Amino acid sequence: MTTQESQSKVEVALDEIRPFLQSDGGDISLLGFEDEETTVKVQLQGACAGCSVNQMTLKSGVEMTIKKHAPQIEKVINVEA
């Protein structure tokens, strides 16, 4: 899978989860990939950035949704602002 294809699939996944984050006053943006495109770097924004359960949101919401669309992804990491 090319970088462009991976990015496209991850963006589709983020678009799927974004309304749930926005309903709580947050958002998410794709920053890039690392480790030969098996790790996705994102940034939680707004209320999600300072939320005490953002790691749970990242793993059970964001990572699960990304892996559904792009199974080659092994992990998702949040880069603090």
C-alpha positions, 0 to 999 in steps of 0.5 A: 500500500502506498503512503497516499493510500494509507493516508487516505484510509486513515483520513476516512477513519478520522472522519468517521470518529471526528463527530464523536470527538467534536460533540465533546468539544474536541477534534483530531488531526493526522500528523503523519506516519512513522516506523515504515507506516505502521504507526500513525501520529495524531494530535488530539485537540480542544477538549480532548487534549486535556481530557483525563480519559484521552488515552482510552479514547485514543486506544478504544476509539481512534486506534480501533477505527483506524485499524478497521480501515487500514489493518496494516497500522499497528499503533496510534500515538498522540503527539502533545501540542 
